Amino acid sequence: MKARATASTHKKVAVFLLDGSSEPGYLSPAALDTGESVDLLSPGGEHRSIPLKDLKAVCFVREFTGAFEPERKTFLSRPKLDGLWVHLRFIDDDELEGVVPNDLLAMLGSGVQLTPPDLHGNVVRMFIPRSALAELKVLGVVGAARRPQPKTSERGAATPEQPGLFRE
């Protein structure tokens, strides 16, 4: 049996550095959590290795034309996507809101992947390295099923529901 080679997929990105500069290019999303640096392939075909400690954000974009940064940095109302609604503060005091998956294992990597507030803009997804963050605050849980409220007695105290012996 022939072993199947892994596919190499590079996505369009705009890489933002902590010094304020940005570069468009192509990047493999699978390589973001695997090392100390990211390998960026420029539109001209040049390879550049960028250390994670120098990165502010990697924005996965639809096209290289237009704005690379998200048009909106906060949600206008409560987001409709499932996940954790978070507020990020970068080490350069820039701020951003987004939705991250409600999965603890996704938070253990070298950074945070989030969906930005403007779903119809040029930026589809973002990767923020941990080294670029000063604070991550959870603003809410979106899309989770709510637990039923316990029944209360006439006095206002919670009463446990007694299971019935026979169904009538």
N, C-alpha and C positions, 0 to 999 in steps of 0.2 A: 504494500500500500504506500502510495506517495504522500509525503507530509506536505500539507498546504502551507505556503509561506504567508506570513502576516502581512496584511495590506498596510502600505504607508500612505496615510492620509494627512495632508497638510491643509489647514484652514487659513482663510484670510484673517489677519490680525493687525491691530495697531498696538504697539508696545509703548507704554508710557514709563519713562524713567523718573527717579526721584529728583533729578536735576532740572526737571521741567520739559525736557525734550521728548519727542515722540518719533517713532519709526514705523512705517507700514511694512508688512512682510507676510511670510507664510510660516506656520508653526504646526507641529504635531501635538494635538491636545493630550495624547497619552503620555507625552514626555514631561508634562508639567509637574507631576508629583514624584518624578523618579530621580532627580538629581539636585545639584547645587546651582545649576545654570540652565538656561533655555537656549535652544539653537534656533536662531531666526534666519530664514532665507529671504533676502530682499527681493523685490519685484525685478531687479536687474540680475538676479542669480548669485549674488554674493552671500556667503555664509558668515554669520556673526554669533558668537557665544556670549550671552549676557548673564552675569551672575544674578541670582535671585535677590541678593541683598541690595542691588542697584535698581530693581524693578519697583514701580508703584502699582501698575496694573497691566494686564493683557486683555484687550478688548477684541472679541471675535466680532468682525464686521461683515455686513452684507456686501458692500462695495468699498473700494479705495477712494471713491469720490465723496465729497461732502465731509461732514464733521466726524472726527474719530471719537470724540468724547460724547458721553450720553447727553442728549439735549436737556433732559430734566434729571436732577439729582435727588429729588424726593417724590414720593407718591402724592397725588392730589387728593386721594381718598384711600380707604383701606384697600390693599391689593386683593385681586381675585384669584391669584395663583396659590396652589397648595404649597405649604412650607412655612419657614420661619421668616417673618418680616423683621429685617435687621437694619440697624443704623451703624455705619462704619465711620470712624474718625482716623484719618491717616496721620503719620508722624509729621507731615508738613501742615497739619491743621485743616486740610481739605476734608469735606464730609460728603457722604453718599448713603442712600438707602437702597435696599434691594431685597430680593427673596432668595433664600438658600434652602436646599432640601432639608426636611426635618429628619435627618439621619446623623447620628453621632459619628458613625464611621467616616462620613464625608468630611467631618471637621478635623479629623486626625492627621490629614496630609500636611503638605508644606504650605498650603494656602486655602483660600475660600473661593468656591465658584458660586456666582450669583447671577440672577436675572435682574437687569436694571429696571428702573421705573417706567421708561418709555419703551413699550413693547413694539411700537411701529417705527422706531428710529433705526438708524444705521447700526447701532451696537446691539447685538443679539444676546450675548453672554459675556461675563467678565470673570477673570481669574485675578485674585488679589493675594500676593504672598504675605505670609504672617509677618515678615520683617518690615512690611510697609504700614502695618496697622498699629495704632496707638490704643484703640478701643473698639470693641464690637459689642453692641447692645441689642438684645432681642426686644423688639417693640410689640410683637404679638405672634400668635400661632394662627395661621390662616388655613381653612379647609379641613380642620380636624373635627371629628364628630364630638359633639358635646355629651358629657355624661348626664344621665338623668338626675335631677335634683332630688334629694331625699325628702320624703313626706314629712311634714311637720304636724305636731299635735296642736291642739287649741292654745296651748301655752307658748307655742313657738319653738319648743325643743324638737330636735329630730327624733323620729321614732323609727326603729327598724321595722321593715315590712315582715309580718308573720306569714310564713308559707301556709297555704291552705292544705288541709288534710285530704279533702275530696273536692274534685272540680264539679261545680254545680252550674 
